[in-house]
């Protein structure tokens, strides 16, 4: 006979679920990122209420992607306790807004998981690659390319695809299912007319296998296509069966930072909008490598893919 002890060492889920588990405001907060203390800004002139986190800020301020203001476990606990100990509701709300800690009726600011010595905030709360890239980043890019992202135009850029190209891509996408081995995954629907049928698996297969061919010479400028290929390379790295620590700390980290920097130049040159999910792609790798190699976490429903191991 022996005493078996179990320890919770890893937590993951989509961003709303993680925000609730960590007792944080999440993507809609002034400080939306659970990994770093970057501050969100709104399109006040346009009446927008959503917070975005661009690296380049109005007024000339610039966040250093190599040294984002990362959160620490001790800081997180201190902020949660401060919210809980606030003398008034107004003071608690002010502290909560400044820190990203959420206030829940009849519950204090310190999440119960913070009492477990086996967990560290935010390092133990992994990033779900399925929601991070497949279900969000790729969707947003497609909305940009088709001119349907929250009513924003392409400004000074020319990244929107013509209707004819969208129709052609959709047809070829659908026909590709006739010759794609079933072992690769389910058939990918017509991107132009059946995008509502797309799942995380569909977006992943489309991005890694079909899009590099289907998008070739579709954009008016090659830089948009090349920028997308950089993202495909990053996604393939994250889907690899194993990752070397040195590769993560140097090559992969640099690839992600370069991609984000180019993203603001290629896509958002005339707008300051920058999705917190894209920022999380950076912080998932860059803010954890000083202590250990960060491992992207895949949801179990990504049944065709496995999470990489760190060697």
N, C-alpha and C positions, 0 to 999 in steps of 0.2 A: 504494500500500500504506500502511496505517496500523495502529497498535496500538489495538485496541478493548479498553477496560477496563470491567468490570462491577462494580457496587458493590451490596451488599445493604443496603437502606435501610429495609425494612419487614418485619416478621414477624407472622403472626397464625395463630390456630387456636383450638380450644376450651380451656377453662381447664386441664385435665390436661396437654394437649400443651404449652401455654405454660409451665406449671410445670416441665416436663422440659427444655424448651429454655433456660429461664432458670436452671435448677438451683435451683428453689425448692420448698418444701414444698407450696405451693398451698392450695386451699380447706380442707384438713384441718389446717393449721398454726395455731400460736398467733398468728402474724401472717400471715393468709391472703391479704391483698390485695397484688398486685404493684405497685399504684400508690401506696399510702400505708402508713404504719406503724401503722394502727389495730390494737388488740390484741383477740383473740377471747376470749370467755368461754363456759363450759360450764354446763349444768344439772347441777351436782354433786349436788344433793339428789335429782334424779330418776335419777341414775346415767348421765346422757348423756355421751358422749365426743366429740360433734361440737362444734366451736367456732362460735359465732355472733358477729355484730358489730353489736349494737344501738347506736344513737346515745346513747340514754339508758341509763345504767348503774346497777346497784344501788349505793346509797350516795350517789346524787345527781350523779355525774360526768356531764358532757354533752360530746359532741364537737361542735365547730362545723363544720357542713356547708360553710360558705363557706371555711373554712381547715383542711382536713384535713391531718394530718401527712404530707405527701407524701414519697416517696422521691426521691433524686437519683442520678445515675449514679456520682458519686464515692463517695457513701455506700455504694451497692450493691457497688462493687468493693472498697472497704475492708473491708466485712463478709465478703465471700467470701474475701478473702486471709487475714483473721483466722481464719476457720474452718479454712482449709487449713494455717495455721501453728500451730494449737493444739498444745500440748505433749503432751496426752493425749487419748484418745478421749472421755473424760467432758467435758473442757473444750471440745472441738470440738462435742459434742452440745449443751452449754449455750449456746454462741454461736450455733449453728444454730437452736435453738429461739427464742432472743431476737431473731433477725434474720429468720427465715423462709427462710434459705438451707438447701438440702438437702445432706445428706451421702450420696454414692453410693460404694459399695465400689470401691476401686482408682481413683477419680477425685477430683480436688481440688474445692474449693468454687467456684472461679472458672470460669464457663461459657466455652467456647471462643469463643462469639459476642461475649463482652466484649472480646476482643482486636481486634475489627474497629473501626476508627476511624469507620466509616460508621454504626454503630449506637450508640444511647444507651439505657441502661437507666433506667426502663422505657418512656420515651417512644416508642421505635421498635417496641414490642410492642403492636400495636393490639388493640382489643376487638372480638370477633366478635359482631355484633348478633344473628345467627341463634341462637347458643347463649345469649347473654346475656338476651334478652327472650323470643323465641319458644319456645325449648326449655327455658327454666328459669323465668323470672319469671311468665310466663302460666300455666305448669303449676302452679307453687306457688299462685298465686291461685285457680285452679280447685280445687285440693286444699283450700284454706282454705274456699272457698264450699260445698264438698260434705262438709265435716267429715272429710276423710281425710288431713290433713297431719300425719303422724307421731304420730297419736293425740292431738293437741292439740284441746281444745274451744275455743269462741268466747269463753269467759270472760264479761266484762261486756257484750260486744258482741252484735249480732244479725245478723251478715253471712251466715250459712249459708242456702243456698237450700233450699226444701222439695223433697221428692221429686217432687211434682206439677209444680213449676216446672222442675225438671231434665228431666223427661220431655218437657214441652212445648217447652222450648228445643231438646232433641235432635231432636224431630220437625220443628220449623220450620227448624232448621239443615239437615236432610237435604232438605227440600222446596225450600229456597232454590236448590239446585243445578239445579232444572228451569228456572229463569229467569235464572240468572247467566251472563253471557257467558263462553265458554270462554277468551277472551283474558285474563280476570282470574286464571285459574289452575285447578287441578284441583278437582273437586267436594269440598266439605267434608263428611266423614262425620257421622253422628249423634253429637253430643257426649256423650250420656248412655250409649249402648250400644256405640259403636264408637270410643271415644277412643283405644284401642290402635292404631288405624289412622292417627291424626293424625301428620303430619309438621311440620317447621318451616313449610312453606308453608301447611299447613292452619291452624296456630295463628295465623299472620300474617293470613291472609284472614279467619279467624273474628274476630280482635281488631279489625281495622281496618274491615271491611265489615259483618259480621253482628251481632256482639255489641252495638254501640251501640243496635241496634233490639231484638234478642232479650232483652236484659237490662233494658230499660225497664220500670220499675214491678214488677220481680221481687223486689227486696230490700225488707226490712221498713223500712229507713231510706234516704232518698234520698242520704245522704252517701256510701254505698258505691258507688252508681251514678255519682255525680258524680266521685268519686275515680278510678274506672276510666276515665271519659271523659278525665280529665287525662292518664292513661297513654297512651290512644289518640292524643291530641294530640302527646305526646312521640315516640311511635313513628312517627307520620306525618312529623314533622319530620326524624327520623333517616333516613327512607326518601326524603326529597326529593331531586331531581336536583341541586340546588345549595343551599348554605347560606352566608349572609352572615356574615363574621367577627363583626361587631357583634351580629348576632342571636344567635349562639352564646354570646358572652361575656356577654350581658345576659339576653335573653328566655329562651332555651333553658336556660341555666344556672339561672336562677331557677325555671323550671317544674320541673326535675328536683329541685332542692333542696326546693321546696314539696311535691312529690309524696311524697318520702321522709319528710319531717316528718309529713305527714298519714297516711302508711302506718303509722307507729308508733302514731298516735292512733286510727286507724280499725280496724286489724286486730290490732295487738299490744298493746292497752292492758293486758291482764292477763298478758302473757308478755314475756320479754325476748328471745325468739328473733327473729333478724333475719338473713336469708340473706346470705352474702358476695356472692352474685351481684347482689343488690339494691344493696349498697354499691358494687359496681363500676360500676353505672349512674351513680352520682354521680361517682365518681372519674374515670371515663372522660372526663367533661366538665370537672369543677371543678378538678382538679389539674393540667391541662395548659394551661389558658387563659392563665396568666401568661406563657407563653413563645410559644405559637402556638395557633391554633384546632385543637382535637382533632377528628379525623375518624373517626366510627364506621365500622368495617370489616365488610362483609358477606361471608359465605362464598360461593364460586362456586356452591354448590348452592342458594342462594336465587335460582333462575334467573329468577324473575319480577320481581326487584328489582335495582336497581343502587346502588352506594355513592355518596353525595353528593359533589360537588366543592365545595371551599371557594373562594368568590369574594372 
